[in-house]
Amino acid sequence: MDDRKFERILTGLVVVIAVIFIATMIAFGFAVIGE
């Protein structure tokens, strides 16, 4: 497997996880504020 391709996939995966994590934290924050 090409190292650069693997690196791009890994970077993309990290970005996706970060976006999901941030979105979850924002949603959780709004839920707490909404209480």
C-alpha positions as CSV (number, residue, x, y, z in Angstrom):
1,M,0.0,0.0,0.0
2,D,1.2,3.5,-0.8
3,D,2.4,5.4,2.3
4,R,1.0,8.7,1.1
5,K,-2.4,7.2,0.3
6,F,-2.4,5.6,3.8
7,E,-1.4,8.9,5.3
8,R,-4.3,10.7,3.5
9,I,-6.8,8.1,4.7
10,L,-5.5,8.4,8.3
11,T,-5.6,12.2,8.2
12,G,-9.2,12.0,6.8
13,L,-10.2,9.6,9.5
14,V,-8.7,11.9,12.2
15,V,-10.6,14.9,10.7
16,V,-13.9,12.9,10.7
17,I,-13.5,11.8,14.3
18,A,-12.6,15.3,15.4
19,V,-15.7,16.8,13.6
20,I,-18.0,14.1,15.2
21,F,-16.4,14.7,18.6
22,I,-16.8,18.5,18.3
23,A,-20.4,18.2,17.0
24,T,-21.2,15.8,20.0
25,M,-19.7,18.3,22.5
26,I,-21.7,21.2,21.0
27,A,-24.9,19.1,21.1
28,F,-24.2,18.0,24.7
29,G,-23.5,21.7,25.6
30,F,-26.8,22.8,24.1
31,A,-28.6,20.0,25.9
32,V,-27.0,21.1,29.2
33,I,-27.9,24.8,28.6
34,G,-31.4,23.8,27.6
35,E,-32.0,22.1,31.0
